[in-house]
């Protein structure tokens, strides 16, 4: 049965099997559900369901099965995955090279960045880019997860870690200093900490599941657990707004503090690790005019931001 299905697949490909059917099937396998696959492909769930059913009809076999963990490939479906992934890689490579052959600064550029950079810093930079290049269309994906540039989930990434994939080109453009601080309204009701140990007597905002701040305190010889943080959230933007509204002392990027007249920094001698900033793009498209223009605009804007010249 499996051998017959595989032969059927090879024969069907000779008659120009619709790539969209294969792409839908692969997305369901990799995400585990029709809903997640539809979200990934920006399509409707019924459309993906029809694609899978049509592909199964063409192959003459069942390709997916429902399990407690979600949708999984059957033995017959799994036999096709390597070939389909190879087709996807070839398709992506063709698109990247086609993008690299462009000559005009026009078209869409998709930028992925952290939630804080994407929501607090990129809007001003993108506004300038659109002013300088009105034929550009900019898409921003603000997420703290690492999007896959090899899969064209984004064209350019602003990352705080150096990428390791060999097909990506990354440039370290600087480091963002971190500081501690709070809203002036908070300090109207509480004494300002004079030394790091004074933070133990304050309302300090922290992460819920991430233990980065606990490890930071441990580096100063202070042991705390998550209960020390009276308000917790793993979303950096939510923590920032909590701090701005006087909920407690927080930690953040120095240029953002400097740009907000309602905030005040404390403990100037407190040494916090800086955030390295890497601009990353796939090597196949980095010389495309639209990509190069956006990379240059991002580097100019982010460099000014890190130098405190952004305000």
C-alpha positions in Angstrom: 0.0 0.0 0.0 2.7 2.4 1.0 4.9 1.6 -2.0 1.9 2.0 -4.3 1.0 5.4 -2.8 4.6 6.6 -3.2 4.6 5.6 -6.9 1.3 7.3 -7.3 2.8 10.5 -5.8 5.8 10.3 -8.2 3.5 9.8 -11.2 1.1 12.5 -10.1 4.0 15.0 -9.9 4.6 14.3 -13.6 1.2 15.8 -14.3 1.8 19.1 -12.4 0.4 18.4 -9.0 -0.8 21.7 -7.4 1.9 22.9 -5.0 -0.8 24.6 -2.9 -2.1 21.1 -2.0 1.3 20.0 -0.8 1.9 23.2 1.0 -1.3 22.9 2.9 -0.6 19.3 3.8 2.9 20.1 5.1 1.6 23.0 7.2 -1.0 20.8 8.9 1.7 18.2 9.7 4.2 20.8 11.0 1.6 22.8 13.1 -0.5 19.8 14.2 -3.9 21.3 13.3 -5.9 22.7 10.5 -6.5 25.9 12.5 -2.8 26.6 13.2 -1.9 25.7 9.6 -4.6 28.1 8.3 -3.2 30.9 10.5 0.3 30.2 9.2 -0.7 30.3 5.6 -3.2 33.1 6.0 -5.9 30.9 4.6 -9.3 29.5 5.9 -9.6 26.2 7.7 -12.1 24.9 5.2 -9.8 25.7 2.4 -7.0 23.7 4.0 -9.4 20.8 4.7 -10.3 20.7 1.0 -6.7 20.8 0.0 -5.9 17.8 2.1 -8.9 15.9 0.9 -8.1 16.6 -2.7 -4.4 15.6 -2.2 -5.6 12.3 -0.5 -7.9 11.7 -3.5 -5.1 12.2 -5.9 -2.7 10.0 -3.9 -5.3 7.3 -3.4 -4.5 7.0 0.3 -5.0 8.6 3.7 -2.3 11.1 4.5 -3.4 12.5 7.9 -4.8 11.0 11.1 -6.2 12.6 14.2 -4.4 11.8 17.5 -4.6 13.2 21.0 -1.6 15.4 20.1 -3.3 16.7 17.0 -3.1 15.9 13.3 -0.2 13.7 12.3 1.0 12.2 9.1 0.1 8.5 8.4 2.9 6.2 7.3 1.9 7.0 3.7 1.9 10.7 4.3 5.3 10.6 6.1 6.8 9.0 3.1 6.2 12.2 1.1 7.5 14.7 3.7 11.1 14.8 2.6 10.2 15.4 -1.0 7.6 18.1 -0.1 10.1 19.9 2.2 12.7 19.8 -0.6 10.1 21.4 -3.0 9.4 24.1 -0.4 13.1 24.9 0.0 13.4 25.1 -3.8 10.4 27.4 -4.0 11.7 29.7 -1.2 15.2 29.8 -2.9 13.6 30.9 -6.2 11.6 33.6 -4.5 14.7 34.9 -2.6 16.7 35.0 -5.8 13.9 36.7 -7.7 13.7 39.3 -4.9 17.4 39.8 -5.1 17.2 40.6 -8.8 14.9 43.7 -8.2 16.3 47.1 -9.2 13.7 49.5 -7.8 13.0 50.4 -4.1 9.5 49.2 -4.1 7.4 46.3 -2.7 6.9 44.7 0.7 9.5 44.2 3.3 8.6 42.1 6.4 10.5 43.0 9.6 10.5 40.9 12.8 11.6 42.4 16.1 11.1 42.0 19.8 7.8 43.2 21.3 9.5 46.3 22.8 11.5 47.2 19.7 8.6 46.5 17.4 6.1 48.5 19.3 8.2 51.3 20.8 11.1 52.0 18.5 10.3 50.7 14.9 7.2 53.0 14.4 9.3 56.1 14.3 12.0 54.5 12.0 9.4 53.0 9.7 7.6 56.4 9.4 10.9 57.9 8.2 11.4 55.0 5.8 8.0 55.4 4.3 8.7 59.2 3.9 12.0 58.5 2.1 10.6 55.5 0.0 6.9 55.9 -0.6 6.8 52.8 -2.8 7.8 50.6 0.1 5.3 48.6 2.0 6.4 47.6 5.5 5.1 44.7 7.6 6.1 44.5 11.3 6.0 41.3 13.3 6.5 42.2 16.9 7.3 39.0 18.8 9.9 37.7 21.2 10.0 34.4 19.4 12.7 33.9 16.7 11.1 33.9 13.3 12.7 31.8 10.6 14.3 33.9 7.9 15.1 30.8 5.9 11.4 30.2 5.5 10.6 33.8 4.6 8.6 34.3 7.7 10.4 37.7 7.6 12.8 39.4 5.3 14.8 41.2 8.0 15.1 40.5 11.7 16.2 42.8 14.5 17.5 40.3 17.1 19.2 40.4 20.5 21.2 37.3 19.7 23.5 36.5 16.9 21.9 34.0 14.4 23.8 30.8 13.7 22.3 29.8 10.3 25.0 29.9 7.6 22.6 31.3 5.0 21.9 34.4 7.1 24.0 37.6 7.1 24.1 39.4 10.5 25.6 42.8 11.5 26.1 43.8 15.1 25.2 47.5 15.1 25.5 48.2 18.8 24.2 47.5 22.3 21.2 49.0 24.2 22.0 49.9 27.8 19.5 48.7 30.5 18.6 50.7 33.6 16.3 50.5 36.6 13.6 53.1 37.2 9.9 53.9 37.8 7.3 56.5 37.3 7.8 59.8 39.1 4.3 59.2 40.6 5.7 56.1 42.3 8.6 58.0 43.8 6.2 60.6 45.1 5.0 57.9 47.5 8.2 56.0 48.1 11.8 56.8 48.9 14.3 56.4 46.1 16.6 53.4 46.5 20.1 54.5 47.4 21.8 51.1 46.9 20.7 47.9 45.1 19.7 46.2 48.4 17.1 48.9 48.9 15.1 47.3 46.1 14.0 44.6 48.6 11.9 47.2 50.3 10.1 48.3 47.2 7.5 47.0 44.8 9.5 45.5 42.0 7.9 44.4 38.7 9.1 41.1 37.3 8.5 38.2 35.0 6.1 35.4 35.7 7.9 32.3 34.2 11.1 33.8 33.0 13.8 33.6 35.8 16.2 36.2 34.2 15.6 38.7 37.0 16.1 36.2 39.7 19.4 35.3 38.2 20.3 39.0 37.9 19.6 39.5 41.6 21.7 36.4 42.4 24.6 38.0 40.6 24.5 40.8 43.2 24.4 38.2 46.0 20.6 38.6 46.6 18.4 35.5 46.5 14.8 35.9 45.6 12.0 33.9 44.1 9.1 34.9 41.8 7.0 35.8 44.9 9.3 38.8 45.4 7.7 40.5 42.4 4.3 41.7 43.5 3.2 42.1 39.9 4.4 39.7 37.3 4.1 39.3 33.5 6.2 37.8 30.8 5.2 40.4 28.2 7.7 43.2 28.3 5.3 45.8 26.9 2.8 45.1 29.7 5.5 45.4 32.3 6.5 48.7 30.8 3.0 50.1 31.0 2.7 48.8 34.5 5.8 50.8 35.4 4.6 53.9 33.6 1.4 53.8 35.6 3.2 53.7 39.0 2.8 50.0 39.8 6.5 49.7 40.8 10.1 49.7 39.9 11.1 48.0 36.6 14.0 47.5 34.3 14.2 48.6 30.7 16.0 50.2 27.8 17.8 53.4 28.8 16.7 55.3 25.6 13.0 54.6 26.4 13.4 56.0 29.9 15.1 59.1 28.5 12.3 59.6 26.0 9.5 59.6 28.7 9.3 62.7 30.9 7.1 60.8 33.4 9.8 58.3 34.2 12.9 58.5 36.4 15.9 56.2 36.5 17.6 55.1 39.7 20.8 53.5 40.9 23.2 54.9 38.3 26.0 52.7 39.5 23.9 49.5 39.0 25.6 47.4 36.3 23.1 45.7 34.1 23.8 43.6 31.0 23.3 45.5 27.7 21.1 44.1 24.9 23.2 43.5 21.7 21.4 44.4 18.5 21.8 42.4 15.3 20.4 43.2 11.9 19.9 40.0 10.0 18.8 39.1 6.5 19.1 36.1 4.1 22.2 36.4 2.0 20.1 35.8 -1.2 18.1 39.0 -0.9 20.3 41.3 1.1 21.4 43.3 -2.0 17.8 43.8 -3.3 17.2 47.6 -3.3 14.1 47.4 -1.1 16.0 45.2 1.4 19.1 47.3 1.3 17.1 50.5 1.8 15.3 49.1 4.8 18.5 47.7 6.3 20.2 51.1 6.0 17.2 52.9 7.5 17.0 50.5 10.4 20.7 50.8 11.1 20.6 54.6 11.0 17.5 54.7 13.2 18.6 52.1 15.7 22.1 53.6 16.0 20.6 57.0 16.9 18.2 55.3 19.3 21.1 53.5 21.1 23.2 56.7 21.3 20.4 58.5 23.0 19.8 60.8 20.0 16.4 59.4 19.3 14.5 61.8 21.6 
